[in-house]
């Protein structure tokens, strides 16, 4: 049975699931009724962070134009441009044992593509969630529903997977950004 988290909560992932080697982080969302003339295109991304909380190179930023880190241990499923249907809209698979040792944290984010030009924000997005699944069995281990706490934000750090005493933990973050993907990139050390 999945553990349901609230914003700010943390949970052991590998300690409470012995033998877990591969996980899938599924991210999903819906859009509210909106009549702005432009379709919504939300994107999942992951920033692979070192001890200083920054990417060591731009290749450690996983998104629709860079779907994998250098050794392939972190891979984005693809780019769902509509968010239609139930379930995960985009997902990222992580081979926990193969994640390079210098990556201490993986930050999972959702951004709105061309949000400023389309006059869109997370106040128009509903039912956002992140969930962690055992990639081998599809068993949902952890779920975090973001709620409707956002208004003008165009990007959200949804959750983090991080190392602690040789184990992996999951943290429900839910932190919004007003300046979208560019703001996330700047804060995490990606050159834009």
N, C-alpha and C positions, 0 to 999 in steps of 0.2 A: 504494500500500500504506500502511495506517495506521501511525502512530507510536504505540507502546504506552509509556505513561508509568508511573512509580512515584511514590508520594507525594513531594512536594517538587520534582519535576522540572518544568522549563519548556521550552517549544518555540516557535519562531517560527511564526506561522500565516500571515500575509499575505506575509511575505518569501519563505517557501518555497513559497507557492502564488500566484504572480503572477496578477493579474486576479480574484482571489477577492473577491466583493462581498457575498454573502449566505451565512451559515452557519446551521446548525441544531444546537443543543446538545441531544442526546437524553440523558435520564436514565432509568435503569431499576433495578429491584429485584425481589426475590422475598422472601417471608416463610418462615421456618423452620416446621416443624411446631409448632403452638401451640394450646393448648387453654385459652385465657383467657376464652372466651365472647364476645369482641368481634372483629369483623373489623378488619383493618388498613387504614388510609387514609393513604397517604403522599402528600405534595404537593411539587412542584417550585416553586421561587421564584427570583427574581433581584433583587438589590439593585444599583441603578445608582449608583455612588459617585463623588464628586468628589475633588479632590486631598487633602482631609483624611480620606478614607476613610469619609465619611458620605453619606447621601442628602441632596440639597438640598431635597427636599420629600417628603412621604409618597407622592406620585404616582410617585416613582422606585422604589417597591417593587412589583415585578411578582409577582402571586400569583393564586389562583383568584377573588378578588373584584376584581382590577384587572389585567386580562390584557394591558395594553399601556402603554408609557410615553406621554408627551404627544404626541410626533410619530409614533408608530407604528413606530419603528425597532426596537423590541424587543417581541416578542409571544409570550405563552404559548399553547400549543396548546389547552389545556383541562384539566379536572380528572378524571383517571382515578382513581376511588375504590376500585378493587379491585387494580390491579397485575397482573391476570390476563394470561396469554399471554406470548409471547416478544417480544423487541425493546424499543424505547423505550416506557416507560410514559407519560411526559410529555416534551414538548420545547419549546424556546424558540428562535424564529427571530430572528436579528439581521441587520439591513441595515447592515453595517459603515460604509459611507460616509455614512449618515444619522444615526448616533449623535451626539447633540449633543456639541460640543467640551468642555463642562464635565464630561462623564462620562468619567473616566479608567479606571475599572475596573468590570466587571460580575461580581458574586459569585453563583455558582449554588449553590443549597442544596436539600436534601431534608429535610423535617420529617415527623414522625408526628403526624397530626391527633388531638387529645384524648389524647395519650400518657399523661398522668398519670391521667386518669379511667379509661382502659382498661388501665392498668398495663402499658404497652408501651414498648419501647426498641429501639435498633439492634442489641442483642445477639440479637434475634429476627428480624433482617433479613439476608438473604444475597444474594450475586450483585449487589451495587450497582455501578453504573458510570456514567460520563459519557463521551460521545463527541461529537466535532465532525464534522459532515458538510458537504460542499458542498451547499447547499440546492438548487442547480440540477441537479446530477447524482446526488445521493444517495451520492456517494463518501465513505466514511469516511476522514477525514484524521488524527484523533487519537482514542485510546481510553485511558481511565484506569479500571481495575478497583480498587475501594476495598479489597477484601479483607474480612476478618472482624475488624478491629481494635477494634470498638466493643462496649461492654457496657451501660452505663447511659445513654448519650447518647440524646436524643430529637430532635436536629437535627444536620445535618452540612453544613459548607461544603465542597462537593465540589470545586469548581474555580473559577478566575477567568480572565476574558478581560480583558486590559489593554493600554493603549497604551504603546509604548516607541519613542522616536525616529521617530514617524510611522507605525509599523507596529503590528499587533496581535499579541500573544503569548498563549499559553495556559499556565496553571499548574495542576498537580495539587495541590490543597490537602489534602483529607481531614482536616479539623479538626472534632472533635465538640463538641457543646454539651449540657450536662445539662438546661438549662432551656428547651429547645425554641425554638419560633418567637419567643416573647417575649424570650428572651435574644439571639437574632439581631437582632431589631428594636431592642432597646436599644443593642446595640453598634454598629449601623449608623445610628442616629439617627432611626429611625421612631418617631413618637409612638403609644403604645399605651394 
